[in-house]
Structure formats: C-alpha cells, structure tokens
Amino acid sequence: MPYHLRSTMKRAWLAPALLMTYAVAFGWRALGGGLLVFDDHPGQLYRVAHAITLGLAPWRLNPGWWAGYAELQYYPPGFAWLGALIHQATLGALAPATVYRAMLWLAWLLPGAATYALLRRVLGDPWLALPGAFVALTLSAGCRSGVEEGLRWGLVAARLGWGVLPVLAWSLLRWAEGAARPPLASAALVAAVTLLHPAHAPAAAALVLLAAAHAAPRRRRLVEGGLVVALGFGLASVWLLPLVAHLGMALPLAWQDVSPAALGWRIVSQPILIALALLGLAGWRLGSPGLAPGGRWLLALAPTMSVLVVLDALGAAPLGMRWLPADRLLDGLHLALVLGGAAGFASVASRVARPVIAALLALALCVPLAWGPEEPGLSLWPGARQWPKENEVVPGLRMDALWDAIRRAPAGRVLFVRSGVPLDWRPEWWRPHTHITALTPLRAGRSMLGGTFTHPSPVAGLVYAGSVANRPLTVLAEQRDGRTLFGRPLEQLDPNTFNRLARAFAISTVIALAEDAGRSPFLEDNRAFENRSRIGSFNVFVAREPRPEPTATGPQRWRVEVPPARAPGWLPVPIAYSPLWVARTGQARLGVRPDDLGLLEVELPPGTASVELEHRPGVAEWAGVGLSLLSLAVLAVAAIRRRRYA
C-alpha cells in the first residue's frame, strides 16, 4: 500500500476525535455540575417523571398540572418514554433527575455524531465530513432544535428528534444506491421521529421518498417508500390516533409569525444559513465528485423542505390548521441546508486543497459566521451563567423554603400568578428565567395551576386568555406574566371574581412575585386569603379554609364526596374535564360533561353520597394500540421473511 494512503488511513481517526473532544468539552461546561433548570427544563423533567411514575400509556391523567391533564397524550411522548425506559433498564437505580441529565447529553451529541456518520459515508473522507458535522452540532440560527433553543431553552425532544433524522438518512443510503428493498429499520426511525417531535415527520417522510426516487424503478420504489412511511406512522398510532381523535383538547401553540416573509427573514438574516445555501447551490452546479452515488439525493432535501414550508405557510395557517406551524417545519430545512452545504463544501474543497487543510479552514470560518441578529448562528461555547443549575437556582430563589411553606398550607391547589421566575432584574419578558415552579408537584406534593411553560390544556387557555375555547395561543405565557390572569389585567381582577374561580379550582394557596405587589387587588384586598409570608421574591397567600381536591383511591381512580344537602343535578368537580372520564355511584354509570371553566361536571341521581371517577382509555385509545401492534406484527413478519429468503 502506498505510504500516503497508509498515512491517510492512520489519520482517519483524528477528525472524529477532534469533533468528540470539542463536544465533550462543551457539554461538560454547559451540562456538567448539576441539573440544568433554565427556562423549560424543569417542565421537561416533570414529564419524564410522569412517564416513570404513571407509566407509558399516553392517556394516563396527571393531576399535578392544570387541574389534571393527560400530559403525554397531547405532547409528543417519545422523550419521556425514553427516560422511563432508561430508568427501568437500570432497575430504578438512576433517579429521574439523573436520567434527565443523561438524556441531555444524548440530545446534545446525537445531531453532530449522526451527521458525521452520514457525511463520512456519503463523502468518503473523514475530514470532508467534519465541518458539516460541526455545524450540525453547534447550529442555533433560530432553529427550534438548535443549541440555543433545543438544548439551552429546553426544547430537548425537538433536538433529539432532529438528531434522529440523519440516522434515518444513513439507514436509507444502501437503498438509495439501488438495493432491492428498503430497510425495515427506517419505519421504526420514522416512528421515533414522530413520537419525539411530529413537526419533523414531514422531513422524515421526505427523506424516505427522496431515497426511493433516486433509483429505478421509481414507481415501485415510491410505493415501497410510501408503505415505509405509513408503517412508521402506524407504529406511532398508539399516540397519534388518540391525539387526532381528541385534538380539541389541545390548544394550538402558534405564537410565531408564520408568514412567508417572516420565515424567509429567519433564513436570510443568519450568515451561516446563507453560507450553507450558497455551498448547496455550488454542489448542484459543480457536481460533487466525492459524493457517493447513493448520497446525491440528499441535495434535493433543501428544495423539498422549502416547498413544504411555503405550502404550510400559505395553506395551513389561513385554513386554521395551526397544529403543525410552518416555523416548526423550518428545522427540517435547517438540516437540509447543513447536508447540502456539506456536499457543496466537499465539491469546492476537492478542487482547491487537501481535505485536511480545507476542513480546518472551514472550521476557522465558522467563527465569523457564528454571529446572528437575535441568537447566534452557531453556539461555539457556553457563556458564563447562561446554563444555570438547580444547585445554584434553588438556594438563590429560596425554593426549598417556598415548597416547605406550600406543603404546610391548607389542603388544595397552588396557583402561581406567573409562569416562571426571573433570573435577573431586567424588565423585558424575554429576560433569563426558569419554570422551576413546574416541579412543585414533585417537590411539595401539591397540584398547581400556572408556573409552567406555555401549555396546551384548555384550563391553561382559561388562565391565559379567559376562555377554554379551542383557539390558537398566539402569546407566550411569559409575555402575559405580571400583566394578566384569567384573561383579565391584574389590576382589574376583583376579589369576588377571583374567589369564584379559586373555589371552582380548589385553590388554597397563591404564589405571587413581590414585583406584582400593589397591582393585585384580587389578593391584597381579599378577605378570603391572608398574606401568610414573604419568602425570597415570593409572596405567599393562603386561603382561610382548606379546599379539598378529589381523593386518589388507586391508579387513575378518584373519589368525590358529595355534600349531604346536595340536590340531584350536575355536580361541579375541581378536576379538569377529559373525554376519558367514567363516573359511577355503586354500579350506576353517571353522565359527565365539561363546564365553562374546562372542569368536570357529573350528573348526580338522588341520594348520592360519593362518586367514583376513573380515567380510562376509550375506543380511539384501544384502536391506536391495535394499529401499533398490527404495524409491529407486519414489521416482524417482513423481517422474518427477509431473513428466510436472504
């Protein structure tokens, strides 16, 4: 073997080693030293704890937030499920917080590692694969799955699902090169992407169909690709089908401007994205001599995702279909630009320099391209105090003392007037903050309203905007903090109105920030609540009598005691309505319905002393289970047949 080839092979390990060394150093500084609690992270940990304690069934009602909500039915459950599986695999040896920290490392590393593996296979050179993998690892640039939003802010399920997309592309390479049959693993990966972050599902489907169309016979292969995508969605039906059936129970989160002009600006305002797009165009025009034949289809992903984003922006939003907003589809376009840019870089580099020199030069150019107007294009190093940990925030905010005061308060729910707690004293709503109050059910054993990131439950809609109607939430909870509560300005919410709502929701404790003092007459002039204490920046108001909630009697079962003098008719219950409620007294099944506050009402016959409630799966839930099992059986049979006839 010639010396220069032996030397190149010996140095092949150096490029991935550089990438991994950098990734570990960044991760150690950003994620080491404790549990990350910036912004949405406490709420994401809460959902992992939900899956660990209540089980994997997505329809399980969690009474801790928003008067009760099936958290994993109306939010993609994949991240929480993975956490629960890790917890079970270690026989419970790892606490939920430890599991969550491990999953943050996975979410941080996977996009870079998977993109490197894909580009190494497609470009055929470890150094040519390095710049694209580095960009995938560090990209922010307004991408929901990037480092800034996906990792630092806490949109971790989006980032993890984004990292699975290059794994899916890697699994499709042999088929794109002309293999006779699509890989069965690709269906499982489509399901994984869907369960982690369904906004990435169009990108996953596009990858499968583009790989199918890359070789002949195209018609048959496109049919096979469509079956792979359908099988992936079938595997995810245990969550997907009930979600569609009960979509009215989830308010669309649509606070971003999704006009084509706004979406276009989010791309062209980021220098790194412009550079990637130009490199992708160079790859199209010059061709990519180092690009494997089975990888050329990846160049078509960027125009495909561009078309999907534009169609969504022009069609879905005007038609009122806000559950898959175009700004979330942009993440797939970001990845497509990275892959196309990597191919274009390889095309240019092969003409001007040795791969190692070209790669190092490209990495150096990432520094000036890291700038961005609102957030960095590339997050190259974690800034000081930008990644706050629980062991810093809890003592600083005196959260342990607050949770202890909540435990000692009269029975009932806790209402947090704000969604989060600021971490500095700037007045802007977007100042650094934490939703660490979302951990109150775990840390204090009390259910709560408020105190979480923007939430899709109808009861959350009532607290935000004063209505449980299924309308898009176009304003973030943080933007309402210190301004409104139950859809009214704080200054205009009177004690009588608040007391009616507090009784309905069994609120016995209210936590307000000191900076809201003097603007909250519903508390300060309210004889039904007393200002019990001041803890750090929190004012604690406590009802003068307990407000009991339904009593838990077993898994997904509760009992409601009926007042002795209660007349027959509809009984309001301080727990949120769900279409899966079953109410009984003795052997008789009772009627249920939602009231105008989004709470449950039960129809009482004469002489009822108590009502037994059960939250259990219905037709859509069992149909979803059946379709997932059927899809799994089809996948297993196909795998057995392939092995038999191999």
C-alpha angles and dihedrals in degrees: 000000000000115000095240091055092049089049092050092050091049090053094047091095093055098074096054089041090056091049093048094045091053092045093051092047092050092045093048091055096041102036104023125092100048147326113328109234103171116134112319100005097097090054092049089051088051091057091050088052088049091057091046097049103030099034137243098289102115094213094064110124116232109206094192100084132045097354090301131324138176091245097184095044095061098033125054104271101198098098093047091045091053090052092051091049091051089049091050093044089058090048090244094303092127117067117226091255091053091048090050092052090052090050091052088058090051092049090049097048104036101074092053097041095045093046091050091052090049095047093043088057095042100041097036096219128088094215095049088052093052103076094049092048090048091052092048089051097049103029117131108148095140092306111147088215095047129106097268099048103018098044109017099036093040107251085136098149089057091051094047091050089048088054091054092058095074088046087056091048090050091052090054098052098094091047090049088052089059107276111161099239135033117248112263090216088069090069090055090048091051088053091048092052091048094049093046099045120346091199086074092054094089089055090049091050090047091053092052095047094044090052089049093051094049096080138033140299086043099179095055092042093050089053089051090048091051089052091051091053092046090049090051091052089046091056088052093048093101084076104018101055097051089044091057092043093053100030090132088072092065121067113218112250101221111150097133126091103248098181113131090246093054092045091048091051091053088060103039094043091065115078093203092056092049090051092049092049092050091049090049090053089050089053090053094046102039097033121229110261091184094048114108114240090243092056102055091089089069088072088066093058096081096055090042093053090044090057092048092050093049093047090050093048094047098039116022100047097047089049091054094250097139101153094091104035120194093239089065091052088058089079089069089051090051090056091045090053090051093051094043091046091051091053091048091049090053090051093052095040093052088061101046113029149003111284095246093052093045091049094050091047090050091051090051090051089055089074098067090036091056093082119106134176099237103007130007120278089221124019099218100170135007111254123231114274092003094108104050118191132214093248089060101038101044096057092038093054093034090235094158090058091047093050090048090053090050091052090054095047122103117281114283144074128310120235117203109201090207132044094230147357123259119239094202135024103249113127099228117108091229094059115128109287144157134223090210088137086074087078092064094106089054098040101036103021093235130122117233151195120218122002096103138093117275104305132200100218118118090236089055088052088055092051092046103039107007096251138084092206114129097254127140116268100233097173125061119240089240090059089057095048112120091005111069142012126186087001094301130104109259091242091055099047103103126205095248094054092044093048091053090053093043092054092047092052095038091240112175101160131044123192117200131172119248091238089066092059114122092026100069110077090161086072106023095050095036118113092191091066130048127204096244101179150336113238115181106305093342129098112205117210118188130194117242091234134032121265105206121208125210111294117245110234101172143330106331091348129115137174126219118199113218117221110250095240095046112132121221115273137073114346117203112225122198095234128090120266119251129176087234097065118120116189125193141172109197105320095331118104113220132212119256133195140160121259126216091273094056092254128130123265122193124200108234124207118211117288097020113159100176141001126220115214126197127182105208138158120272136198096296092049095051091043089055091050091049094049092049091050091047091051090048090051091050089050092049093048091049091050092050092048092050092051092047094051097036 
